Amino acid sequence: MVGGPVDDRARKRLRRLLIQRRVREQREEAAQRLFGLLPSSNSSAPSEIETARKEAQDYIVDLVRRARRRLIFVDPFFGPREVRLFGLQNPHGDVTPRILTGLLGLRTLSVGVQGFQVQQGLQLIADLKGLETQLGRRTPVVRIMPGQDQSIIHDRYLVIDDEVWHCGPSFNELGERLGLIIKVPNPMQIRLMIARVWLASQPLSQGSPPSAEEEA
C-alpha cells in the first residue's frame, strides 16, 4: 500500500541522513579545528600520537597554501623545524612568508645535521642563507619580537591574507596535546597589533641571538 508505514519509515530515515550530512558539512566548514587526542585506551600509543600530529600539520599546511598576498606566523617558539614544515609550503610566487618568533626559543639547543647540538637561532640563520639561493624573494623573513625571554606576544597567530587564525598550541607541538585553532572574528585588530610589533622587532639577519651572559 502506497503511503503506508514502510514509506513513512523510509522518509524518516532519509530525513535523518540528510540532517546528519548537513551537520557534518557544517562541522567541516567551521572556522575552527580541534587538534590532539581525546582520552582513550590508545590515546598514548606512539602511532596514535603521530597520526594526530600529522593531521594537525596537514590542516595548517592547507591553510598556508591558501595565502595569495599575506602569510605571517606569530609564535615565540617558531624555529627551523617549523620553517620547513609550514613556512615553505606556500606555492605562490607573490607570497613572502613572514615570521615573528621569540628570543627564548631561538636560544634553545637542537640536534644539527651532523648530530651535534646547535642553537636554534644559529641553525635558522644558516638555513635561511641556504634558502636564499633557491627561493630569492620568497625566502621567509624572520624577526625577533621585543621582550627578551618573555616575548611581547604570548599567543600564536597565523595570518592568511585578510584572515587571522588564533592557535592555542605552539606550532612546534601541534597534535601532541589537545588544542584549538580558530579564525578570529575581528582580524583587523590583530593584524594592526602584529604590524606594530613587526616594526618594533629585530631582524634575525642582524646576527645570532645573544646569550644571557653576553647581555649581562
Beta strands, then each sheet from edge to edge (+ up, - down):
strand 1: 32-35
strand 2: 71-74
strand 3: 98-101
strand 4: 109-111
strand 5: 117-119
strand 6: 141-144
strand 7: 156-160
strand 8: 163-167
strand 9: 179-183
strand 10: 202-203
sheet 1: 1+ 9- 8+ 7- 2+ 3+ 6+ 10-
sheet 2: 4+ 5-
end
